[in-house]
Amino acid sequence: MPGRAHGQTLALLFIDLDGFKTANDTMGHAAGDELLRHAAHRIKEAVRPHDNVVRIGGDEFVVILENTAHIDDAAIVARRILLAFEAKFKLIGGSAVLGTSIGISSFPSDGADAATLLQHADLAMYSVKTSGKGDFRFFDPEFYEALRRELALEHELRRAIDTDQFVIHYQPRMDLISNRSTSVEALVRWMHPTRGLLEPQQFIALAEKTGMIVRLGELVLFKVCAQLRQWVDKEDGLVPVSVNISSRQFNETDIARILSNAMARHGIPPHLLEIELTESSMMGGGHRVLESLSQIRHLGIKLLVDDFGTGYSSLAQLQLLAFDILKVDKAFTSRIEHTEQGKILFTAIITMAHALGMRVVAEGVETGNQLRILRALACDEVQGYFISFPQAPSEVQSTLLSYAS
């Protein structure tokens, strides 16, 4: 490596041009080539005279800073490059705006050879990309280890879906007038071969990020319908099951057709199935989500808004989408026993939801005091650990029978 003989440090800057692909696609390849030439010129103008600038393909550049007395030298150069891209690029056919995301690795602390330094600078650049772009960041071994763990988990999750390593637990909702269960929510668990039973928060975000939530969601739906078939045959303590559907399932599949197929395969009447989706899924999906919701409603399936209050929807918008049940996020439930404002807000939600023909479920009920207050506020249903933890199918069946008696 250069610099080794003199005992001096070396820094490598990995630069990715933010916005280049869009400019290239909209303005054409000739303009894209011109833009790359201008970008390379700006980078060369920003670095020191003896530094090396290399384009390594596409819209990526590498700057090699030799003889850096201190790691801050690399930060100074990175800031100059960021500053150099603040002005528009004037081209023959118009103008364009580009930014830069820069990852930095240093020799010898981040690697003893060029390939390792390049890989680590690339990872540092990737961390910039994932947190907003237009900045620089030094290689962080902890980020590298976290990414390595995520990639390993991604591989394991893909295999888990292929081999069906999942089980469904069910958490009841309780009616506050009859004290009987009105429904159970299906909650997926991963039976990991070495780590045991994993909760949704340990893998659902990764499934969403990678798109595996589409296959996982369909798997869950068919498992729920199979379980419902068993309960229908037994007839004891039978209540509807609500299933969470992600925005990607709405946007990337024909979710209404999948629901119809799952019910048909197992002979499930539509009144025994409910669909939950969050506000963000509903409001961010556009026309496709609205069309799917209409199709699901025509199947005879009830629609529930999950975690209400965490998104940007209004109750009026929910009425237009003809939702049946409003599940209020646990953050609102926790406030009712601590502040008068919390009670007032929850009361307002209940009043408006009732006026729009929706029942209200309080999520995250964890204390008897919360339950008492919710009864006084005329909330319809409750769900949470105080009522029941999520349970395996055989256990929840016993719980439902106890409610019924």
VEXSEPA-648790 format. One record per residue (C-alpha): y, x negated, z; residue number from 1; chain. Coordinates in steps of 0.001 Angstrom, whole numbers, plus 500000, padded with zeros to 6 digits. Layout:
N
<r y="Y" x="X" z="Z" num="NUM" chaine="A"/>
...
***
This chain:
405
<r y="500000" x="500000" z="500000" num="1" chaine="A"/>
<r y="503544" x="498750" z="499325" num="2" chaine="A"/>
<r y="505262" x="497685" z="502485" num="3" chaine="A"/>
<r y="502006" x="496678" z="504262" num="4" chaine="A"/>
<r y="502574" x="492952" z="503846" num="5" chaine="A"/>
<r y="506018" x="493118" z="505411" num="6" chaine="A"/>
<r y="505004" x="495423" z="508267" num="7" chaine="A"/>
<r y="507530" x="497959" z="507072" num="8" chaine="A"/>
<r y="507161" x="501699" z="506816" num="9" chaine="A"/>
<r y="507012" x="503730" z="503642" num="10" chaine="A"/>
<r y="507777" x="507412" z="503201" num="11" chaine="A"/>
<r y="506533" x="509791" z="500545" num="12" chaine="A"/>
<r y="508414" x="512985" z="499679" num="13" chaine="A"/>
<r y="506484" x="515762" z="497938" num="14" chaine="A"/>
<r y="508975" x="518093" z="496197" num="15" chaine="A"/>
<r y="508255" x="521530" z="494791" num="16" chaine="A"/>
<r y="510942" x="523350" z="492798" num="17" chaine="A"/>
<r y="511511" x="526834" z="494223" num="18" chaine="A"/>
<r y="512189" x="529423" z="491529" num="19" chaine="A"/>
<r y="511145" x="527323" z="488547" num="20" chaine="A"/>
<r y="508262" x="529560" z="487452" num="21" chaine="A"/>
<r y="510522" x="532618" z="487359" num="22" chaine="A"/>
<r y="513163" x="530763" z="485342" num="23" chaine="A"/>
<r y="510551" x="529373" z="482960" num="24" chaine="A"/>
<r y="508954" x="532787" z="482407" num="25" chaine="A"/>
<r y="512233" x="534626" z="481838" num="26" chaine="A"/>
<r y="514157" x="532001" z="479851" num="27" chaine="A"/>
<r y="511324" x="530467" z="477842" num="28" chaine="A"/>
<r y="509542" x="527128" z="477813" num="29" chaine="A"/>
<r y="512284" x="525279" z="475951" num="30" chaine="A"/>
<r y="514790" x="526208" z="478652" num="31" chaine="A"/>
<r y="512138" x="525345" z="481249" num="32" chaine="A"/>
<r y="511762" x="521834" z="479836" num="33" chaine="A"/>
<r y="515540" x="521402" z="479843" num="34" chaine="A"/>
<r y="515653" x="522630" z="483433" num="35" chaine="A"/>
<r y="513011" x="520095" z="484484" num="36" chaine="A"/>
<r y="515037" x="517265" z="482938" num="37" chaine="A"/>
<r y="518151" x="518358" z="484833" num="38" chaine="A"/>
<r y="516161" x="518726" z="488067" num="39" chaine="A"/>
<r y="514685" x="515228" z="487707" num="40" chaine="A"/>
<r y="518181" x="513845" z="487138" num="41" chaine="A"/>
<r y="519510" x="515495" z="490295" num="42" chaine="A"/>
<r y="516625" x="514122" z="492349" num="43" chaine="A"/>
<r y="517242" x="510594" z="491002" num="44" chaine="A"/>
<r y="520938" x="510904" z="491784" num="45" chaine="A"/>
<r y="520151" x="511956" z="495365" num="46" chaine="A"/>
<r y="517766" x="509130" z="496249" num="47" chaine="A"/>
<r y="518537" x="505457" z="496797" num="48" chaine="A"/>
<r y="518741" x="503131" z="493759" num="49" chaine="A"/>
<r y="515453" x="501349" z="494506" num="50" chaine="A"/>
<r y="513444" x="504507" z="495290" num="51" chaine="A"/>
<r y="510811" x="505712" z="492815" num="52" chaine="A"/>
<r y="510822" x="509276" z="491441" num="53" chaine="A"/>
<r y="507682" x="510521" z="489695" num="54" chaine="A"/>
<r y="506909" x="513930" z="488214" num="55" chaine="A"/>
<r y="503255" x="514625" z="489005" num="56" chaine="A"/>
<r y="502876" x="517824" z="487013" num="57" chaine="A"/>
<r y="504425" x="521241" z="486541" num="58" chaine="A"/>
<r y="507420" x="521593" z="488825" num="59" chaine="A"/>
<r y="506330" x="519003" z="491399" num="60" chaine="A"/>
<r y="507874" x="515609" z="491999" num="61" chaine="A"/>
<r y="507103" x="512719" z="494329" num="62" chaine="A"/>
<r y="509662" x="510294" z="495715" num="63" chaine="A"/>
<r y="508443" x="507005" z="497185" num="64" chaine="A"/>
<r y="510844" x="505520" z="499712" num="65" chaine="A"/>
<r y="509980" x="501879" z="500325" num="66" chaine="A"/>
<r y="511281" x="499705" z="503139" num="67" chaine="A"/>
<r y="512382" x="502579" z="505344" num="68" chaine="A"/>
<r y="513628" x="501091" z="508588" num="69" chaine="A"/>
<r y="513305" x="504425" z="510392" num="70" chaine="A"/>
<r y="511699" x="507777" z="509661" num="71" chaine="A"/>
<r y="515160" x="509350" z="509772" num="72" chaine="A"/>
<r y="515854" x="507561" z="506480" num="73" chaine="A"/>
<r y="513437" x="509972" z="504804" num="74" chaine="A"/>
<r y="515181" x="512946" z="506413" num="75" chaine="A"/>
<r y="518549" x="511742" z="505108" num="76" chaine="A"/>
<r y="517203" x="511505" z="501551" num="77" chaine="A"/>
<r y="515527" x="514918" z="501844" num="78" chaine="A"/>
<r y="518807" x="516509" z="502948" num="79" chaine="A"/>
<r y="520611" x="514951" z="499982" num="80" chaine="A"/>
<r y="518016" x="516406" z="497611" num="81" chaine="A"/>
<r y="518378" x="519857" z="499162" num="82" chaine="A"/>
<r y="522148" x="519591" z="498825" num="83" chaine="A"/>
<r y="521871" x="518459" z="495202" num="84" chaine="A"/>
<r y="520173" x="521737" z="494277" num="85" chaine="A"/>
<r y="522799" x="524047" z="495754" num="86" chaine="A"/>
<r y="524786" x="524202" z="492498" num="87" chaine="A"/>
<r y="523604" x="526244" z="489502" num="88" chaine="A"/>
<r y="521985" x="524515" z="486549" num="89" chaine="A"/>
<r y="523948" x="525027" z="483329" num="90" chaine="A"/>
<r y="521631" x="525249" z="480343" num="91" chaine="A"/>
<r y="522137" x="525772" z="476629" num="92" chaine="A"/>
<r y="520948" x="529368" z="476880" num="93" chaine="A"/>
<r y="522512" x="530270" z="480216" num="94" chaine="A"/>
<r y="522156" x="529138" z="483821" num="95" chaine="A"/>
<r y="519507" x="529000" z="486530" num="96" chaine="A"/>
<r y="519251" x="528524" z="490268" num="97" chaine="A"/>
<r y="516540" x="526339" z="491787" num="98" chaine="A"/>
<r y="515770" x="525258" z="495312" num="99" chaine="A"/>
<r y="513447" x="522651" z="496736" num="100" chaine="A"/>
<r y="510712" x="522627" z="499359" num="101" chaine="A"/>
<r y="509981" x="519103" z="500559" num="102" chaine="A"/>
<r y="507081" x="517691" z="502555" num="103" chaine="A"/>
<r y="507236" x="514185" z="504015" num="104" chaine="A"/>
<r y="504487" x="511777" z="505056" num="105" chaine="A"/>
<r y="504902" x="508181" z="506190" num="106" chaine="A"/>
<r y="502869" x="504984" z="506047" num="107" chaine="A"/>
<r y="501056" x="503945" z="508149" num="108" chaine="A"/>
<r y="501243" x="506778" z="510707" num="109" chaine="A"/>
<r y="500193" x="509572" z="508311" num="110" chaine="A"/>
<r y="497755" x="507664" z="506130" num="111" chaine="A"/>
<r y="496670" x="504212" z="505020" num="112" chaine="A"/>
<r y="496277" x="504971" z="501304" num="113" chaine="A"/>
<r y="498194" x="506754" z="498574" num="114" chaine="A"/>
<r y="495773" x="509691" z="498257" num="115" chaine="A"/>
<r y="495978" x="510520" z="501971" num="116" chaine="A"/>
<r y="499764" x="510199" z="502040" num="117" chaine="A"/>
<r y="500057" x="512481" z="499010" num="118" chaine="A"/>
<r y="497712" x="515059" z="500536" num="119" chaine="A"/>
<r y="499593" x="515064" z="503845" num="120" chaine="A"/>
<r y="503007" x="515329" z="502179" num="121" chaine="A"/>
<r y="501649" x="518209" z="500085" num="122" chaine="A"/>
<r y="500465" x="519961" z="503263" num="123" chaine="A"/>
<r y="503878" x="519471" z="504858" num="124" chaine="A"/>
<r y="505491" x="520984" z="501751" num="125" chaine="A"/>
<r y="503065" x="523913" z="501934" num="126" chaine="A"/>
<r y="504139" x="524571" z="505522" num="127" chaine="A"/>
<r y="507749" x="524786" z="504279" num="128" chaine="A"/>
<r y="506704" x="527237" z="501555" num="129" chaine="A"/>
<r y="504957" x="529496" z="504051" num="130" chaine="A"/>
<r y="507966" x="529660" z="506363" num="131" chaine="A"/>
<r y="510801" x="530455" z="503982" num="132" chaine="A"/>
<r y="511229" x="527602" z="501442" num="133" chaine="A"/>
<r y="514412" x="525597" z="500861" num="134" chaine="A"/>
<r y="513847" x="523030" z="503616" num="135" chaine="A"/>
<r y="511974" x="519825" z="504434" num="136" chaine="A"/>
<r y="509293" x="519115" z="506986" num="137" chaine="A"/>
<r y="507348" x="516093" z="508192" num="138" chaine="A"/>
<r y="503555" x="516087" z="508176" num="139" chaine="A"/>
<r y="502246" x="517596" z="511406" num="140" chaine="A"/>
<r y="498631" x="516810" z="512364" num="141" chaine="A"/>
<r y="498503" x="520025" z="514410" num="142" chaine="A"/>
<r y="499446" x="522102" z="511351" num="143" chaine="A"/>
<r y="496791" x="520254" z="509360" num="144" chaine="A"/>
<r y="494170" x="521026" z="512009" num="145" chaine="A"/>
<r y="495253" x="524688" z="512181" num="146" chaine="A"/>
<r y="495001" x="524947" z="508385" num="147" chaine="A"/>
<r y="491575" x="523296" z="508455" num="148" chaine="A"/>
<r y="490394" x="525823" z="511052" num="149" chaine="A"/>
<r y="491828" x="528698" z="509006" num="150" chaine="A"/>
<r y="490040" x="527530" z="505859" num="151" chaine="A"/>
<r y="486781" x="527236" z="507805" num="152" chaine="A"/>
<r y="487259" x="530730" z="509231" num="153" chaine="A"/>
<r y="488060" x="532054" z="505761" num="154" chaine="A"/>
<r y="484751" x="530680" z="504481" num="155" chaine="A"/>
<r y="482898" x="532201" z="507449" num="156" chaine="A"/>
<r y="484638" x="535557" z="506985" num="157" chaine="A"/>
<r y="483712" x="535696" z="503315" num="158" chaine="A"/>
<r y="480086" x="535044" z="504218" num="159" chaine="A"/>
<r y="480267" x="537609" z="507028" num="160" chaine="A"/>
<r y="481337" x="540304" z="504563" num="161" chaine="A"/>
<r y="478592" x="539272" z="502125" num="162" chaine="A"/>
<r y="475923" x="539505" z="504861" num="163" chaine="A"/>
<r y="477471" x="542378" z="506890" num="164" chaine="A"/>
<r y="478013" x="540728" z="510263" num="165" chaine="A"/>
<r y="480187" x="543612" z="511470" num="166" chaine="A"/>
<r y="479726" x="546426" z="513957" num="167" chaine="A"/>
<r y="481973" x="549399" z="514650" num="168" chaine="A"/>
<r y="483170" x="550373" z="518108" num="169" chaine="A"/>
<r y="484858" x="553689" z="518789" num="170" chaine="A"/>
<r y="487798" x="554537" z="521059" num="171" chaine="A"/>
<r y="488325" x="558222" z="521970" num="172" chaine="A"/>
<r y="491556" x="560193" z="521857" num="173" chaine="A"/>
<r y="491970" x="562852" z="524552" num="174" chaine="A"/>
<r y="493741" x="566201" z="524382" num="175" chaine="A"/>
<r y="496120" x="566585" z="527324" num="176" chaine="A"/>
<r y="495575" x="570342" z="527684" num="177" chaine="A"/>
<r y="491792" x="570630" z="527392" num="178" chaine="A"/>
<r y="491031" x="567075" z="528615" num="179" chaine="A"/>
<r y="488455" x="566892" z="525828" num="180" chaine="A"/>
<r y="488121" x="564250" z="523159" num="181" chaine="A"/>
<r y="489669" x="565283" z="519850" num="182" chaine="A"/>
<r y="488623" x="562251" z="517800" num="183" chaine="A"/>
<r y="487486" x="558639" z="518009" num="184" chaine="A"/>
<r y="489084" x="555699" z="516229" num="185" chaine="A"/>
<r y="486779" x="553279" z="514405" num="186" chaine="A"/>
<r y="487540" x="549662" z="515329" num="187" chaine="A"/>
<r y="485675" x="546846" z="513590" num="188" chaine="A"/>
<r y="484134" x="543906" z="515471" num="189" chaine="A"/>
<r y="482710" x="540720" z="513951" num="190" chaine="A"/>
<r y="479320" x="539633" z="515310" num="191" chaine="A"/>
<r y="479962" x="535936" z="514679" num="192" chaine="A"/>
<r y="476716" x="533913" z="514639" num="193" chaine="A"/>
<r y="478051" x="531191" z="516979" num="194" chaine="A"/>
<r y="481183" x="532617" z="518629" num="195" chaine="A"/>
<r y="479861" x="536027" z="519599" num="196" chaine="A"/>
<r y="481744" x="539310" z="519303" num="197" chaine="A"/>
<r y="485217" x="538773" z="517792" num="198" chaine="A"/>
<r y="488050" x="541268" z="518240" num="199" chaine="A"/>
<r y="490087" x="542445" z="515200" num="200" chaine="A"/>
<r y="493107" x="540317" z="516147" num="201" chaine="A"/>
<r y="490941" x="537237" z="515579" num="202" chaine="A"/>
<r y="490244" x="537913" z="511900" num="203" chaine="A"/>
<r y="492048" x="540963" z="510454" num="204" chaine="A"/>
<r y="495281" x="539052" z="509704" num="205" chaine="A"/>
<r y="493275" x="536481" z="507727" num="206" chaine="A"/>
<r y="491439" x="539262" z="505899" num="207" chaine="A"/>
<r y="494813" x="540784" z="504955" num="208" chaine="A"/>
<r y="496254" x="537437" z="503868" num="209" chaine="A"/>
<r y="493305" x="536524" z="501647" num="210" chaine="A"/>
<r y="492711" x="540003" z="500238" num="211" chaine="A"/>
<r y="489257" x="540216" z="501834" num="212" chaine="A"/>
<r y="490520" x="543271" z="503724" num="213" chaine="A"/>
<r y="489745" x="545320" z="500600" num="214" chaine="A"/>
<r y="486013" x="544580" z="500738" num="215" chaine="A"/>
<r y="485940" x="544644" z="504538" num="216" chaine="A"/>
<r y="487756" x="547980" z="504623" num="217" chaine="A"/>
<r y="485282" x="549537" z="502201" num="218" chaine="A"/>
<r y="482380" x="548140" z="504229" num="219" chaine="A"/>
<r y="483818" x="549668" z="507414" num="220" chaine="A"/>
<r y="484343" x="553029" z="505724" num="221" chaine="A"/>
<r y="480727" x="553279" z="504558" num="222" chaine="A"/>
<r y="479423" x="552148" z="507965" num="223" chaine="A"/>
<r y="481514" x="554843" z="509658" num="224" chaine="A"/>
<r y="480188" x="557519" z="507298" num="225" chaine="A"/>
<r y="476616" x="556352" z="507957" num="226" chaine="A"/>
<r y="477242" x="556619" z="511701" num="227" chaine="A"/>
<r y="478824" x="560048" z="511283" num="228" chaine="A"/>
<r y="475688" x="561179" z="509447" num="229" chaine="A"/>
<r y="473590" x="560217" z="512478" num="230" chaine="A"/>
<r y="475927" x="562118" z="514799" num="231" chaine="A"/>
<r y="475947" x="565161" z="512510" num="232" chaine="A"/>
<r y="472148" x="565211" z="512618" num="233" chaine="A"/>
<r y="472139" x="565021" z="516431" num="234" chaine="A"/>
<r y="475011" x="567550" z="516741" num="235" chaine="A"/>
<r y="475850" x="566380" z="520293" num="236" chaine="A"/>
<r y="479512" x="565734" z="521167" num="237" chaine="A"/>
<r y="480562" x="565582" z="517514" num="238" chaine="A"/>
<r y="484253" x="564846" z="516836" num="239" chaine="A"/>
<r y="486136" x="563456" z="513803" num="240" chaine="A"/>
<r y="486413" x="559696" z="513276" num="241" chaine="A"/>
<r y="489683" x="558069" z="512216" num="242" chaine="A"/>
<r y="489546" x="554973" z="510016" num="243" chaine="A"/>
<r y="492368" x="552478" z="509501" num="244" chaine="A"/>
<r y="493269" x="551803" z="505860" num="245" chaine="A"/>
<r y="495399" x="548790" z="504929" num="246" chaine="A"/>
<r y="498198" x="548697" z="502376" num="247" chaine="A"/>
<r y="496113" x="546412" z="500149" num="248" chaine="A"/>
<r y="493383" x="549036" z="499982" num="249" chaine="A"/>
<r y="495982" x="551549" z="498784" num="250" chaine="A"/>
<r y="497565" x="549166" z="496284" num="251" chaine="A"/>
<r y="494482" x="547409" z="494916" num="252" chaine="A"/>
<r y="491806" x="550118" z="494870" num="253" chaine="A"/>
<r y="491323" x="553789" z="494117" num="254" chaine="A"/>
<r y="491039" x="554583" z="497810" num="255" chaine="A"/>
<r y="490683" x="558344" z="497305" num="256" chaine="A"/>
<r y="487673" x="557804" z="495030" num="257" chaine="A"/>
<r y="486112" x="555374" z="497526" num="258" chaine="A"/>
<r y="486550" x="557905" z="500332" num="259" chaine="A"/>
<r y="485042" x="560651" z="498197" num="260" chaine="A"/>
<r y="482047" x="558455" z="497295" num="261" chaine="A"/>
<r y="481454" x="557443" z="500924" num="262" chaine="A"/>
<r y="481487" x="561065" z="502096" num="263" chaine="A"/>
<r y="479247" x="562177" z="499233" num="264" chaine="A"/>
<r y="476693" x="559420" z="499822" num="265" chaine="A"/>
<r y="476211" x="560397" z="503464" num="266" chaine="A"/>
<r y="476940" x="564117" z="503209" num="267" chaine="A"/>
<r y="480014" x="564031" z="505446" num="268" chaine="A"/>
<r y="482336" x="567071" z="505456" num="269" chaine="A"/>
<r y="486008" x="566028" z="505103" num="270" chaine="A"/>
<r y="487104" x="567572" z="508408" num="271" chaine="A"/>
<r y="485095" x="564862" z="510220" num="272" chaine="A"/>
<r y="487098" x="562025" z="508689" num="273" chaine="A"/>
<r y="490699" x="561031" z="509387" num="274" chaine="A"/>
<r y="492746" x="558251" z="507789" num="275" chaine="A"/>
<r y="495248" x="556106" z="509679" num="276" chaine="A"/>
<r y="497882" x="553950" z="508032" num="277" chaine="A"/>
<r y="500885" x="552137" z="509433" num="278" chaine="A"/>
<r y="504504" x="552859" z="508568" num="279" chaine="A"/>
<r y="504830" x="549546" z="506722" num="280" chaine="A"/>
<r y="501800" x="550381" z="504555" num="281" chaine="A"/>
<r y="503257" x="553778" z="503776" num="282" chaine="A"/>
<r y="506846" x="552781" z="503066" num="283" chaine="A"/>
<r y="506127" x="549554" z="501183" num="284" chaine="A"/>
<r y="503555" x="550856" z="498738" num="285" chaine="A"/>
<r y="505747" x="552931" z="496459" num="286" chaine="A"/>
<r y="504454" x="555607" z="494076" num="287" chaine="A"/>
<r y="500833" x="554444" z="494183" num="288" chaine="A"/>
<r y="500549" x="555008" z="497944" num="289" chaine="A"/>
<r y="502183" x="558437" z="497671" num="290" chaine="A"/>
<r y="499795" x="559464" z="494911" num="291" chaine="A"/>
<r y="496781" x="558230" z="496895" num="292" chaine="A"/>
<r y="497925" x="560092" z="500012" num="293" chaine="A"/>
<r y="498218" x="563293" z="497992" num="294" chaine="A"/>
<r y="494698" x="562815" z="496606" num="295" chaine="A"/>
<r y="493297" x="562143" z="500088" num="296" chaine="A"/>
<r y="494942" x="565269" z="501439" num="297" chaine="A"/>
<r y="493391" x="567294" z="498596" num="298" chaine="A"/>
<r y="489990" x="565994" z="499722" num="299" chaine="A"/>
<r y="490609" x="567805" z="503014" num="300" chaine="A"/>
<r y="491049" x="564647" z="505111" num="301" chaine="A"/>
<r y="493690" x="564534" z="507844" num="302" chaine="A"/>
<r y="496405" x="561861" z="507630" num="303" chaine="A"/>
<r y="497668" x="559928" z="510654" num="304" chaine="A"/>
<r y="500631" x="557568" z="511001" num="305" chaine="A"/>
<r y="499602" x="554604" z="513148" num="306" chaine="A"/>
<r y="501950" x="552539" z="515358" num="307" chaine="A"/>
<r y="504946" x="554817" z="514737" num="308" chaine="A"/>
<r y="508198" x="553116" z="515707" num="309" chaine="A"/>
<r y="507274" x="549637" z="514449" num="310" chaine="A"/>
<r y="508307" x="550296" z="510834" num="311" chaine="A"/>
<r y="511232" x="551823" z="508992" num="312" chaine="A"/>
<r y="510146" x="555359" z="508215" num="313" chaine="A"/>
<r y="511893" x="558492" z="509418" num="314" chaine="A"/>
<r y="510255" x="561683" z="510620" num="315" chaine="A"/>
<r y="511725" x="563493" z="507615" num="316" chaine="A"/>
<r y="509941" x="561070" z="505272" num="317" chaine="A"/>
<r y="506702" x="561685" z="507157" num="318" chaine="A"/>
<r y="507093" x="565429" z="506626" num="319" chaine="A"/>
<r y="507451" x="564919" z="502877" num="320" chaine="A"/>
<r y="504162" x="563006" z="502937" num="321" chaine="A"/>
<r y="502511" x="565867" z="504881" num="322" chaine="A"/>
<r y="501083" x="563872" z="507767" num="323" chaine="A"/>
<r y="499148" x="565736" z="510432" num="324" chaine="A"/>
<r y="499355" x="563415" z="513416" num="325" chaine="A"/>
<r y="501876" x="560874" z="514680" num="326" chaine="A"/>
<r y="500497" x="558018" z="516786" num="327" chaine="A"/>
<r y="503399" x="556530" z="518758" num="328" chaine="A"/>
<r y="503203" x="552774" z="519278" num="329" chaine="A"/>
<r y="502221" x="551480" z="522713" num="330" chaine="A"/>
<r y="505619" x="549780" z="523090" num="331" chaine="A"/>
<r y="507176" x="553242" z="523527" num="332" chaine="A"/>
<r y="504412" x="554328" z="525900" num="333" chaine="A"/>
<r y="504988" x="551350" z="528186" num="334" chaine="A"/>
<r y="508702" x="552179" z="528541" num="335" chaine="A"/>
<r y="508306" x="555733" z="529815" num="336" chaine="A"/>
<r y="507403" x="554677" z="533353" num="337" chaine="A"/>
<r y="510122" x="552026" z="533634" num="338" chaine="A"/>
<r y="513307" x="553559" z="532217" num="339" chaine="A"/>
<r y="514820" x="557011" z="531860" num="340" chaine="A"/>
<r y="515861" x="556051" z="528335" num="341" chaine="A"/>
<r y="512199" x="555466" z="527526" num="342" chaine="A"/>
<r y="511350" x="559031" z="528555" num="343" chaine="A"/>
<r y="514296" x="560441" z="526606" num="344" chaine="A"/>
<r y="513285" x="558581" z="523440" num="345" chaine="A"/>
<r y="509657" x="559649" z="523696" num="346" chaine="A"/>
<r y="510724" x="563255" z="524311" num="347" chaine="A"/>
<r y="512904" x="563146" z="521185" num="348" chaine="A"/>
<r y="509989" x="561856" z="519101" num="349" chaine="A"/>
<r y="507715" x="564619" z="520399" num="350" chaine="A"/>
<r y="510320" x="567335" z="519804" num="351" chaine="A"/>
<r y="511035" x="566256" z="516230" num="352" chaine="A"/>
<r y="507362" x="565738" z="515380" num="353" chaine="A"/>
<r y="506474" x="569201" z="516682" num="354" chaine="A"/>
<r y="509327" x="570714" z="514685" num="355" chaine="A"/>
<r y="507818" x="569102" z="511581" num="356" chaine="A"/>
<r y="504348" x="570425" z="512346" num="357" chaine="A"/>
<r y="502790" x="567178" z="513580" num="358" chaine="A"/>
<r y="500778" x="566532" z="516714" num="359" chaine="A"/>
<r y="501725" x="563470" z="518778" num="360" chaine="A"/>
<r y="499363" x="560840" z="520179" num="361" chaine="A"/>
<r y="500593" x="558275" z="522712" num="362" chaine="A"/>
<r y="498916" x="554925" z="522084" num="363" chaine="A"/>
<r y="498264" x="552244" z="524682" num="364" chaine="A"/>
<r y="498003" x="554465" z="527773" num="365" chaine="A"/>
<r y="496967" x="552086" z="530546" num="366" chaine="A"/>
<r y="498017" x="553736" z="533824" num="367" chaine="A"/>
<r y="497655" x="557070" z="535553" num="368" chaine="A"/>
<r y="501420" x="557249" z="535917" num="369" chaine="A"/>
<r y="501874" x="557030" z="532148" num="370" chaine="A"/>
<r y="499334" x="559828" z="531733" num="371" chaine="A"/>
<r y="501172" x="562024" z="534256" num="372" chaine="A"/>
<r y="504536" x="561469" z="532541" num="373" chaine="A"/>
<r y="503106" x="562176" z="529084" num="374" chaine="A"/>
<r y="501703" x="565483" z="530303" num="375" chaine="A"/>
<r y="505143" x="566404" z="531627" num="376" chaine="A"/>
<r y="506724" x="565440" z="528279" num="377" chaine="A"/>
<r y="504348" x="567801" z="526406" num="378" chaine="A"/>
<r y="502629" x="565024" z="524471" num="379" chaine="A"/>
<r y="499536" x="566377" z="522704" num="380" chaine="A"/>
<r y="497020" x="563550" z="522944" num="381" chaine="A"/>
<r y="496576" x="560108" z="524476" num="382" chaine="A"/>
<r y="494590" x="556996" z="523663" num="383" chaine="A"/>
<r y="494255" x="553746" z="525565" num="384" chaine="A"/>
<r y="492273" x="551725" z="528073" num="385" chaine="A"/>
<r y="493026" x="554174" z="530905" num="386" chaine="A"/>
<r y="491193" x="556857" z="528912" num="387" chaine="A"/>
<r y="488425" x="554695" z="527470" num="388" chaine="A"/>
<r y="487817" x="551215" z="526120" num="389" chaine="A"/>
<r y="486394" x="550908" z="522589" num="390" chaine="A"/>
<r y="482641" x="551424" z="522875" num="391" chaine="A"/>
<r y="479474" x="550944" z="520856" num="392" chaine="A"/>
<r y="478162" x="554121" z="519145" num="393" chaine="A"/>
<r y="475530" x="554879" z="521803" num="394" chaine="A"/>
<r y="478032" x="554430" z="524641" num="395" chaine="A"/>
<r y="480818" x="556488" z="523072" num="396" chaine="A"/>
<r y="478361" x="559322" z="522470" num="397" chaine="A"/>
<r y="477757" x="559499" z="526233" num="398" chaine="A"/>
<r y="481512" x="559439" z="526841" num="399" chaine="A"/>
<r y="482057" x="562313" z="524412" num="400" chaine="A"/>
<r y="479333" x="564361" z="526079" num="401" chaine="A"/>
<r y="480974" x="563806" z="529460" num="402" chaine="A"/>
<r y="484298" x="565042" z="528017" num="403" chaine="A"/>
<r y="482570" x="568108" z="526592" num="404" chaine="A"/>
<r y="481089" x="568994" z="529981" num="405" chaine="A"/>
***
